[in-house]
Amino acid sequence: MKRADVIGTGRLGKALTAWLAGGGWQVDRIVSRDAARARRLAKRLGARRGQGLAEYRQPAELVFVAVPDDALAGLARRLAQRADEWSGKVVLHASGALDASVLSPLRELGASTGSMHPLMTFARRGRAPLPKEVVFAIEGDRKAEQAAFELANAWGGKPLQLRPEQKPAYHLAATFASPMIVVMFALAREQLRRSGLNREAQGRAAAGLQRLLKQTAANLGNGSATAAQSAWTGAIARGDHETIRRHRAIAGPSRHVYDALVANAERLLGTAGAKPQSRSKDRDLGNDG
Ligand SMILES: NC(=O)c1ccc[n+]([C@@H]2O[C@H](COP(=O)([O-])OP(=O)(O)OC[C@H]3O[C@@H](n4cnc5c(N)ncnc54)[C@H](OP(=O)(O)O)[C@@H]3O)[C@@H](O)[C@H]2O)c1
């Protein structure tokens, strides 16, 4: 059985350890700066053992590094201090923004290096997503790319090859589609608090917002520009200028966000009020989304 180590026990490291074990890989070690934590997690996630980073020696044939982007360069330098251990190994990191060059201290010692970014969100709570059908953005040297493609295919995922210079914009796209949506949701909840609804009513309304978000994601279908155009509803899409004016007047701390979004909606999805036909049809159906 092929063997892999996972370094980092955060949101992604935990999911990766479970994914690798479920994909026919033996996770030899899960590695943490805190050895006791690593041992606890190894038991829970099906790794052969847990180990502290300070004691980490003799890496497996594949090492997956799942630490914050800003810690990658320092970690690569630290790992490269054990100079004789890296020749022939494959080291992948999971950053969407950084390319393989951040692992260059290990590459200089003979390791193959690459990045494999799951285009997915791994949160502290909730069920971890399954790798099946996740898009994996891959770049690196030939051997590292090959290992990443094999891994993505073994999981039933969808590999996507990128060039290093394409990663920052690709990652910004992912940032708009997930973490920024969570910020949007926080802004929506803030407006519920400002509305004067009591706590119980706010809770019910928040559950309604979550349902609205789910339906919006479903309406976006395959994510194409056409799907986005037909998913677009609401005051800006209808050209309801009075409603937009009222929103702006009461937006309070999110006024600048609202204004920026109106400007970008018009830039990317069309001019406000450009679709009078769909406007009257929506009204006939009583759809005031
Ligand atoms: N979360 C996501 O949705 C997601 C999605 C796609 C890609 N990624 C990528 O996955 C990587 C990890 O992200 P994450 O969300 O899993 O982060 P995270 O939850 O913050 O976990 C990172 C882990 O790295 C270790 N760590 C933190 N600082 C370190 C340092 N200075 N040196 C060495 N190890 C350190 C810690 O584990 P120990 O305490 O055990 O050492 C920490 O739990 C990032 O490159 C990120 O871009 C994340």
The ligand as an ORCA input file, in Angstrom:
! r2SCAN-3c Opt
* xyz 0 1
  N      -9.883     25.304      5.016
  C     -10.170     25.331      3.743
  O     -11.342     25.477      3.381
  C      -9.106     25.149      2.686
  C      -9.527     24.844      1.386
  C      -8.581     24.640      0.399
  C      -7.222     24.789      0.713
  N      -6.839     25.122      1.977
  C      -5.389     25.273      2.227
  O      -4.981     24.338      3.189
  C      -3.909     24.868      3.964
  C      -4.290     24.758      5.433
  O      -5.454     25.518      5.636
  P      -6.448     25.192      6.869
  O      -7.688     25.922      6.590
  O      -6.491     23.732      7.132
  O      -5.670     25.934      8.044
  P      -5.888     25.758      9.603
  O      -7.209     25.150      9.912
  O      -5.522     27.042     10.222
  O      -4.801     24.652     10.008
  C      -3.468     24.780      9.700
  C      -2.644     23.868     10.614
  O      -1.274     24.073     10.313
  C      -0.484     23.984     11.490
  N       0.271     25.225     11.608
  C      -0.200     26.473     11.879
  N       0.806     27.375     11.882
  C       1.932     26.671     11.614
  C       3.294     27.038     11.497
  N       3.706     28.314     11.661
  N       4.186     26.053     11.213
  C       3.797     24.776     11.054
  N       2.510     24.367     11.160
  C       1.598     25.310     11.437
  C      -1.453     23.797     12.644
  O      -1.468     22.410     12.948
  P      -0.700     21.901     14.252
  O      -1.177     22.801     15.360
  O      -1.135     20.506     14.369
  O       0.757     22.056     13.992
  C      -2.803     24.196     12.081
  O      -3.855     23.471     12.651
  C      -3.699     26.312      3.493
  O      -2.645     26.345      2.551
  C      -5.015     26.639      2.803
  O      -4.861     27.608      1.764
  C      -7.745     25.298      2.970
*
